[in-house]
Amino acid sequence: MTTNQATAAQWLDAIAAKASVPVATVQSVLDRHGIEPQATLPRRRRVTVRSVTLKGEKMGTDQDGPFDRTWKFGTGLWAVLSDRNSRGKSSLLNVIQSSIRGEFPGRIKPDVWRWLSHVEAEFDVDAVAYRIIVEKPSGDDALETVRGTFSRRSGGDDWLDLYQGPAGQHLALAVEDALMTELAFTKFHAFNESGQSTTHSWPAISSALFVSGPGNAIFGEIRVDAMPLRLLQLFMGLPWISTYSAASTALKRVQANQRERRGKPDKATPRLRERLDAVERALNGARRRYRPAVDRARLRLDLVTRDAELVTLRNAVDEVRGQAGALEQQLTGARTILADTRRALQQLRDDRAAGVVFRQLKPVCCPSCETGIDSTKYQAAEAAEVCAVCGTRHTEADPEEAIRLVDLEADVEDAAASVARLETEVATTTRAMRAAEAKLADALKAIHGIEAEMASEGEAELELEIRGLEAQAEQLHGLIAETEGQTASDAAPDDEKILIATVAVTKSLYDGLAREILSEASQEITRLSRLFGVENVESMEWGTGGALSIVQGGTPTSFTKLNLGERLRVRIAAALAIIAVSRKRQFGRHPGLLVLDSPAAQEMTGVDFAALLASVQQAIDQTDDIQIIVGAVARPELRDVVLGGHQYHAEGDSFLF
C-alpha cells in the first residue's frame, strides 16, 4: 500500500493481519470505540472576513454619543491603525474573533461590550457566505438580554437562518458545527494518564488564526494534549490523522482501564460485600416496617412533575458547566498574554534604567591609567555636550523607545483588565454552576423521598419491596462469586491487541507523507523567518513529533527559547509556510486567515515592524487566497507598506468607532 492510496478495506485487512484476528472482529472493536477510516487528501478551503458593522452608544468617555460604523475587508494584507492607543483597534479585532467563534462577549472589553447594541460580521468559507448578528440594548451587559442570529446566504440577498436565539453556548455551537463541517475538520480526542478524556474542537482550532503575542506554542493557545502537534498535522492536511487520533485515544483509555484492574484486583469484592450488607440491613428493616397507607395517586402526580423539573435542571447544569469551561480556557489564554506583556515591559524598563545609570557615572580617574579627572572637565564637557571620559558627543534618546514603552504599558493595562473581567466572569459562572448543582441535588433528594414513601406503603408494597431486596441480595451473592474467580486478563482480550495494531498500521499510512511535507515546510519556515528578521538562523527543522529544532548562530535551540519578538515572527512564518506548502501540493486545511493584534509591542521598533509587514506583503503577493489583518499604532514607515485602500486609520485623537 502506498501512503496516499490505501483504501478503508485495505486498512482493515492490514490491521486484521497484524493482530491475527478476523476482519469482522477488527470491525466490531473499531465500531465499539468509534474509530472510522479517513483516507482522503483534503481540499483546502479558505476563510475570508468580508465586513464588520458595529452600532451602539459610547458612555463615560470624552466623545460620548451614538456610533454606526462598517469596515469592509478582502484578501491580502489589511491594517487597522490609530495614532494613539485605546482607539478601538483591539476591540475591532476581538469582535472579529468573537464572530468567527460565535462567542460573545469573548475577549471584547467590558466597557466596549456595554456600549454595543448591534454587532454584524460577514465572512466567506470558499464561496459560501455566512453572517452573524448579535443584538442587545446599548448600556446593558446582562448576557440574558443578548440575542444572536447565525445565517448562511441562500442566493442573492436572501439569508437562511441556521440559529436564532440567546447568544450563548447554543450560538457558539451553531457556528462550530457549520464551520467544522465546511472546513472538513474533525474534533480532537485526548486521554491522559490520570484517566481524563478531553475533546478539542473549533475553539482550539480557531485560536491558531489569532495571534496577540509571541505565545508559548507555534500554533494556537493550548499546549496540553499535544495540541500544537495536532494543529500542525491538521493544517498540513494529512490523511488518516483523525483516525490515528481516535485509535490512539481509545488505546490509552483501554490500557488505563487494564492497569487499574491489574492494580486493584481485590477491591471489587469488599465493595460488593459492603453493598450486600446494606441490602440485607434494608431487607431486615423492611420486614419489620409497617406504615399506614398513603395517597399513591398524589405521589405519582408529584413524581411526574418533579421528573419534568429534573430534566430542566440537568440541562441548566450542563449549560452552565459548558460556559464555565469555555471561560476557564479564555482566562488561561488571557493570563498568558498578560504575563508575556509584563515581561516585555519590565525588560524595556530595565534597559532604559541601565542606560540612565551609566550616563550618570562620573569617575574620578581614568579606569586605564588612573590619571585623575578634574571636576572642571565635567563642567566643560557638559557645556560642549560631550562625554568627559571619551569625548563622544551626546545623542538624543531614541523616541521609538519611549513610544514602545507607552504602547507596552497600555497593552499591560488592557491585558490586566481582560484578566480581571474574565476572573469575575469565571467566579460568577462558578457560583451559578454551584447553585444549579445544588438545585439539582435538592430535586433528586425530593424525588428519592417520594420514591421511598411510595415503596413503604402498606403490606402489599412492603411485600414488593422485600422481594426486590431479596433479588438484589441474590444478584450480589452471584457477583461476589464471579469476581472472586475472575482475573484481570479476562476483560476485553481483543481490544488492546487490535487497537495497538490499528495505531501502528494507521501511522504507517501517513508517516512517509508527513516527513515529505515537514521537510518542505521546514525549508519554507526557515526562509520566511530569515525574511522576517529572525537573526542568525541557520536552519529550522520540524520533526514528526511536532518539535521545531532550530540552529541559531551555530547553537541548537528551540521555539520557547527564542526571545519574544523572534517567537512572534516564527509564529507568523509557520502559518504562511503551511499555507505555501498546501498551495504547492494542492491539499491542506489552513483556512488562510491570520489576525495579528499589536505585534509591534513585542521587542520591535517601528522600522522593524514595517520591515516585517513588508516581508509579509512580499510573501503573500503571489496568491489571492490569504487574508492577514493587523492592528497597530500608525507610523509613516508602516503606512508606506500597506496599500492605501487596505488601511483603516483613526487619526489624531479620533476613534475607530
N, C-alpha and C positions, 0 to 999 in steps of 0.2 A: 504494500500500500504506500502510495506517495503522500506527502504531507497534506496536500490540499485536494486529494481526490478520494479519500476514504468515504464510503457510504455508511449509513447507520447499520445496515446489515453486516457489513464487513467489521465494523466496530464491535458488534455483539459477538460475532464469530471469534474475533481475536480475544475478547475477554473470556469467553467460554473455554477456548483452548488454553489460555494461560492459567485459569482457575481449575481446569479439568472437571468441569461440570457441564450439563446440558444447557443449550441456549435458552430453553424455557425457564430453567432455574435462574439464569442470569437476568432475564427479563422480569421475572417475579420480584427479585431483590431490588432491581433498579426502580420498578414501579412503586414498591413499598417505600423507598426513600426519595421519591420524586425526582429522579435523575433522568434527563432526556438528552438525546444527541443534538448538538448544534454544530453542523459541519460546514455551513455555507459561509463563504467570504462575504462580509457585509458591504453594502454600498454606502459610501459616505453621504451623510445628509448635513445640511447647513442650517444654522440658526442665525437670523439677522433681525436685529431690533430696527423697527421702522419708524416708530414715533412714540412720544411720551407727552401726555397732557396732564397738567396739574391746575386745579382750581381750589380756591379757598379764601381765607381772610387772615392776614397777619395780625397778631396781637402781642403787645408787650415789647415792641421794637421801635426804632427811630423812624421806621417807614411803615407804620400800620396801615391796613386797608386791604381791599379785595385784590386778588390776582387771578389771572387766567392766561396760562402760557402753554404753548405747544412747541416741542423740539422734534425735528424730523432727522432721521439718520439713514444711512445706506451702507454699502460695503466700503472697505478701505479704512484709513486712519482718520479718526474724529477726535476733536479736543473740546472739552468743556472748561473754559478758562475764567479767571477773575483776577483783578488787580490786588485784591485783599483776600485774607482768609475769612471763613464763615460767611460766604456769599451764596451758598447753596449748591456748590459742586458735588460734595459728598452726598448730600441729600438726594440730588437727582440720580446719581449712580446707585444709591441704596434703593431708590424706587424701582430702577431697572432690575436690580437683583431680586427684590420682593416680587415683582411681576413675573419674572422668569420662573421663580419657585412657587408662586402662589401663596406666599407667607406674608401676612400683614399684621402689625406694622414692621415685622422683621427688624432690620437694623436702622430703620428710619428714626431720627432723633425724636424724643417725646414732644418737644415744643413744635417741631415741624409737623409731626403727626396730628397734633391738636389743631393746627391751622387748616389742614387739608379737609376739603369736603368732597372732592372728586379726583380720583386717580384713574387714568386710562392709558394703557400701553398696548401697542400692536407690534407683533413680531411674526416672522415667517419661519416655517420649517420647510425648507426647499420652496415649493410653490404653494404651500398651504398656509393661509394667513390665520392667525389667532389673535384674539383680543381679550384683555382682562380689564374689567371696570370695578372699582371699589368706591363706594359712596357712604358718607356719614355726615352728620351735622358738623359744620365748622365750629371749633371751640369745644368739641366733645371728644374725649379719648376713651370712652367706655366701649369695650370690644363688642358688647352685645348689641350695640346700635349700628355696627358696620355691616353692610350688605355687599356681596360680591357677585359678579356675573362673568363667566368664562365662556367664550364663544369661538366658533370656527366659521370662516367665511364660506358660504354655500353657493356663491355665484353673484356677480355684480356687487351691489351694496347690501345684500342680504346676509344676515348672520344667524347661524344655528347655535342656540344656547346649549352648551354641554353641562353647565351647572348654574344655578341661581339660588342664592340663599345666604346664610350667615357667612361672613368672610373669616372663617377659622380653619380648623383642621379639614373640614369637608372640601373647602375651596382648594386647599393645598393638595389634597388627594386627587381632585379632579384634574388639576394641572399636571401632577405627577403621572397619572395614568395616561393622559394624552401624549405627553412628551416622551415618556418611556416607550410607548408604542410607536410613535412617529420616528424616533431615533433608533428603534430596534435595540434598545438597551434592556438588560435583564438585571434583576436585583442580585446583590452580593450577599451570600450567606456565610457566616463565620461561626466557628465553635471553638472556644478557648479551653485551656486545660482545667479551668475552675468549673467547667460544666455549663457555662452560659452560652446561649445561642443568640446571635445578633444578625439582623438583616439591615443592609445599607441600600438605599435606593436613590431617587432623584436628588434629595438634598445633598448627599455626599458627592454625587457625580457632578452636579452643577456648581459646587463650591470651587471646582478646578477652573471655572470660567471667570472667576472674580479674584483679582489679586490686589490686596490692600496693603501689602507689606512683603518683606522677604520671606516670612514663614519658615517653618521647620521641615516642610515636605515640598518636593518639586511640584507635585500635583495635589490640589485640594488643601483642606484644613485638618484632615484627620490622619493620624499616624497609626492608630491601633488597627488590629485585624489586617495588617499589611495593605491598607487602603492605597497608598501611593503606587505600589506594585500593581494592584488590581486595576487602578485607573490607567496606568501605563499600558497594561495588556488590553484593556477595553478600547482605549483610543487608538492603539495600533490596529485594531480590527482583527485580531487573531481568531480563527475558527476554533471551536471546542473549548474556549476559555470558560464559558458559563457552565458547560458540562463538567469540566475539571473542578471548578469551584464547588459545585454541588456534590460531586463524588468525594472530594477531599473533606468537606464539612461533615458529610454523612459518616465517613470512615472515622474521623476524630470522635464523633458522638458515640459510635458503636464501641470504639476502643476504650473510651472513658467509662462507658457502662460496664464493659468487661472488667476493667481494672477495679471498679467499685465492687463488683460482685466477688472478684477474687480476694479483695482486701477485707470484705465483710461477709464471709460465708456463713458465719454463725450468728448473725444478728437478726435474721428474719424470724427464727423460731421464738426467741424471747418476746418479740413484738406481738407475734401471733398468740402466744400464751397469755400475754397481758390482755389482749383483746378478748380471748376466750374467758378469762377470769371476769372481765367486765360484763360480758354477755351472761355468764352464769349468775352473777350477782343480780343483774336486771331480771333474769328469769325467776330467781327465788323471790325477788320483791314483787313481781307481777303476780305470782301465785298467792302472795299474802294480801295483795292490794285489792281494795274494793271501793268504788265511788258511786254515788248516785248518778242516774242517767243525766246526760247533758243535751242541749239543743243542737243536734248534729246538723240540721238544715242551716241554722245560723252560722255554725262553724265553717261549713263547706262554702257558703257565700262569702264569708270573711276571707277564707283561704284563697278563693279565686281572685278577689280584689287585691289582696296582698301580693299574689303571684304576678299580676299585671304591674303593680308598683315595682316589684323586684326587677323586672326586665328593664324598666325605665332607669332605675338606679344603677344597674350593671352598665348600661350604655353610657350613663353620665360618668361613671368611674373610668371606663375605657377611654372616653374622650379626653378627660382632664389628665389622665396618665400620659396620653399621646402629646398633649400640649406641654406637659412638664418635661418630657423627654426632649422635645424639639427646642424648648427654651434652654435646657441644660447644655445642649450641643452649641447653640448660639453663644451662650455665656462662655464656654470654653474657648471658642474662636476669638471672642472679644477680649478675653483676658490675655490670650497670646499676643494679639495686636498691641494691647496696652503695654505689656512687658517689653516687646521689641522696640516700641516707640520710645519708652522711657530710657532704655539702654542707649539708643542713638542720641537722645537729648543729653544724657549725662556725659557721654563721650565727647560731644561737641563742647559742652560747658567746661569739661576738664581740659580740653585742648586750648580753649580761649584763656582759661585761668593760668595755665602753664606759661603761655606767651606773655601775659601781664607780669608774672613773677620775674621772668628772665629779663624783661625790659627795665625792671626797676632795680636790678642789681647794680651796685656801684663799688667795684673792687678798689681797695686802697693801693694795690700794687699790680704790676703785670704778672699774670699767672705763669709766664715762661721764665723771665729773667729776674723777677721780684723788684724791678725798678719802681719806685714809688710814683703814684699818680697824684698830682696836686689838685686840690679841690677847685682851684680856679679853672682847671682844664675842663671840668664838668660844666661850669658856667659858660665857658666859651663854646663847648660842643653843643649845648642846648640852644645857644643863640644862633649857631650855624646849622642847627637841625641835623647833626651828625652824631654817631656813636663816639664817646670819649675813648673807648678802648681800641676799636678797629677802624674808626673813621668812616664807616658806611653811612650814607645818607638815609635818614628815616623815611619810611614809606607809610602811606595811609593804610589802615586796617582794611582788609578785604570786605567790601559792602555785602558781597554774596553770603559771607559767613553770618552776618547779622540777620539777613533775611532768612537764611536756613534756620537760625536759632528761633526766630519768631514763628516760622512755619511749624517747627517741631513742637514748640510749646503749645501752639494751637491744636496740633494733632493729639498731643498727650491729653489736653483738656477734653477734646471730643471723645477720645477713646475711653477716658475715665468716666465721662457722662454715659457712654453706651454701656460700660460695665455696671455702673450704678443702676441704670434703668433696668438692665437685664436681671441683676441681682434682686431688685424689687419685684420684678415680674415673676422670677423663679420662686421667691418667697411667697408671693400671693398665690401663685398656681399650686405650690406645695400645700399651702393651707387649705385651698379649695379641694385638692385631692384628698387630704386627710379628712375633711368634712364629709366629702362624698363617700369615702370608705366607711366612715362612722355611721352614716345613714344606711348604707348597705348592710353593715353588721347588725344594726338595730332591726332592720326589716327581716333579716334572716333569723334573728333571735325570736322575733314575734311569730314568724311562720313556724319555727320549731316548737314554740309554746302551744300554738293551735294544734299542731300535729300530735303533740304529747297529750293534750287534753282530749282529742278525739280518740286516741289509742287507749285511753284509760277509762273508757266509758263502760259500765255495767259488766255483767258476767259474759255476755256474748263477745264483746270487744276484748275482754281480758283473755278469753279463750283463743281468739285470733292472735293476740299479742304473744301469748305463751307459745303457740305453735310457731310463730315467726322466729322467736328467740331460740326455740329448740332447733329449728332448721339452721340458724346461724351457728349455733354451737356445734352441730354435726358437721357443717361445712368447715369450720375452723379446725376441728379434730382432723379432718381429711387433709387440709393444707399443711398442718404441722407434720403429719406423717410423710407427706410428699416432699416438703422442704428439707426435712432431716435426711432424706435419702438422695437428695439432688446434689450434683457437683457443679462447680462454676462453668465447666466446659460444656454443659448441656444446652446452654442458651444460644440460639441463633448460630449454629455451627457454620453455616454457609456465608452469612452476611459479611463478616470481616474478610474472609478469603476472597470473595467476589469483589468487594469494594477495593481491596488492595490491587487486584488485577485491573479494575476499572481505572483507578488513578494512574497506574503505570502505562496502560495502553493509551489512555486519553492524552497524557502528557507527551508521549512519543509522537502523536499525530500533529502536534503544533510546535514541538520543541525546535525542530530544524528551521521552520519558517520564522519562529521567534528570533533565532540567532541571526538570520539574514536581515530581518527588519531592524533589529537592535544595532547591528553593525552599521547600516545606513544612517539610522537615527543618531548614532554616536558621532559619526563624521559631520552630520549636519549641525548638531548642538555645539560641537567644538568650533565649527566655522562661525556660527551665529554668536556664540559667546565672545569670541575674539572681536567680531564686528561690533558687538555691543559694549566693548570696553573692559572685559574681564582680562586683567593684565597677566602676562607671563604664562598663559595656558598652553601647555604642550600637547595635551591630549585629554579627552573625556571618553569614557567607555561605559556603556550600560551593560550590566550583566543580566542574565535571565532571572536572577533573584530580585531585580529592581534597583540594586545599589548602583550609584553613579561614581565610578572610580575616576579621580582627577589627578593629573600630574601638573603642578603649577610651580614654575621656577625650579624644576628638577626634583621637587619633593612630592611624594604621594599625599593626597588629602581627600576630603570628601565634601559633599554639599553643605552639611551642617557646620563645617569648619571654615567656610568662606565668610568674609565679612558681609554686613547687611546689604550693601549696595551690590556686591557680586552675586549674592543669592537671588536678589530681585532680578538681575539681568539674566541669570541662568534659568529662572522660572519662566521668563518671557521667551527665552531661546528654546526651552524644552517644548513649550506649546507649539511654537512655529515650526520646530524640527519635525514633530509628529505630523503636523498638517502637511508639511512639504513631502515627507515620505509617503503619506497616504495618497496625496495627489499623484505622485510618481507611479505608485503601484495600482492606482485606481480602486483602492478599497481602504477602509479605515472608518473610525467613528468619531473623531474630534469634531464638534459642531462648527468650529471656525470662528467662534465668538470669544473675545478676551476683553475684559473691562478692568482698567488699571486706575486705582484711586490714589492720587498724590504720590506717585513713585519718586518724585524728585526729593522727597523728605529723607530718603534713605541714602545718606552719605554721597549725595550728588550735588554739584554746583549747577547753576542754570545752564552753563555751557555744556557740561557733561550730559545733562538731561536732554538738551536739544540734540546733541550728537547721538544719543541713544535712540530718540524718536526718528531721527533722520535715517539711522540704520534700520529701524523697524519699517519705515516707509520704503526703503530700498528692498527689504525682504519681501514685502507684500505687493510691490509694483507689478510683478509678473502674473498676478492672479486677480480674479474678480470675486472670489468667494470667501474672503477673510474680512472680518469686521473687528477693529480694535478701537475702543472708546477710552479716552484718557481724561482724567480730571487733574488740573494743575493750576498753580499760580502763573499768570501770564507774564512772559518776558519776551523781549524783542526777538532773541535768537530762537525761541520756541515757536513764535508765531510765523517765523520765516519757514519753518519746516512743514507745518500742516497747511494744506490747501485752504484758501480763504473761505470757500463755500462749505468747508468741513469744520468750521470753528463757531462756537457759541461763547461770546466774551462779555462778561459783566465788567464794564469799565469804571474806573474810579471807585466811588463809594456805592455804586449801584449793585443790585442783587440780580441773580439769575431769575428769580421769581419772588 
